[in-house]
């Protein structure tokens, strides 16, 4: 389910909190504890694509139980995404994260 449309009545911080909450609820199995989504508001729809890719890639329930995001942030060099999980999926997930990196930088500036 896509993110709700942006609400012009909300501040950027409130919109970020709303969309972050939606993403964490929709892809709850990928999160354990309070994983921060430390990216600009404009990057959250891009992260939604990443979470969807992981959701479609990791189907095995045992593998899903081992996966979780530990940190997601944007710095001056691009998107940084750390996760724990079965290495079998790195060949799909890592290139996708790299492809999002420049797009997140552009969206965040």
N, C-alpha and C positions, 0 to 999 in steps of 0.2 A: 504494500500500500504506500503510495507516495506521501511525502510530507504535506501537511495542510498548507494551503496558500498563505503567503506572508500576510500578516495583519498589520496594516498601517497604523493602527492605534497602539501597537506595542513598541516599546523601545527596542533597540538592537539587542540589548542584554536580555530582555524578556523573550524576544523571538528566538534568540540562541538557546535559552533555557527550555522553551517549548519544543523546538525541533530536536534538541539533544535528548530530551525526555521521550519524545516519539520514537526516535531511532533506537534508543536503549530498550524501550518496551517492545518494539516490533522485532528486534533481533536479540532478545533477552538471553538466548542460549550462548551468545558470543561474549557476554559480559559477566564478570564475576566481581562483585564489590562495586566500588565507585571509580570506574575508569573515566578519567577526564577526557572530554573532547575539546582539547585546547587548540582549536582552529577558528579562524574568523567565520562569521555567520555565512558568508558566501560559499564557504567550503563544505558546509554540512550536506547540501544536496549531492556533492561529489562523494562524500563518505557514504551516503546512502547507497550509491552504486557499488562501492567496495563491500559493504556489508551484504548486499544482495549477491554479489559474486561469491563471497564466502558461503552464504546460505545455500547457493545452488551447487557449489563445489563439494562441500563436506556434507555428505548424506548419511554416513554411517553414525549411528547413535553413540557408539563408544568413542569414535574420533571426535564427535561434537563435544562429548563430555570432557575431553582433554584440551579443547581449544578455548582461549579467551584473549581478548585484547588487554594489554597491560598499560599502554600509553599511546595516545594519538595526539600529535601536535604539529604545528607549522613553525618552522624557524626560517632564518634567512636563506638556507639552502634548499628548502622545500618541505614536503610532508614527511614526517617521521612516524612510523607505525610499528609498534612492538607488540608481539603476541606470543603466546605459548600454544603449542599444539604439535600434531604429528607432522614431521618433516616432509611427508609424502606430498603435501599440498603447497609447499614453498614455491615450486616451479610455476604454479598458477598465480599465487597470491603476490609474491614479491615483484614480478614484472608489472602487475596491475598497480601496485602501490607506486612504483617508479613512474608509471605513465600518468598517475594522478598528481605527482609532485609538482610539476611545472604548472599544471592547470590550477592547483590550489594556490600556488604563489601568485599567479595572475589574478585569481579571484580575490585573494586577500589584500591586494595592493590598491 
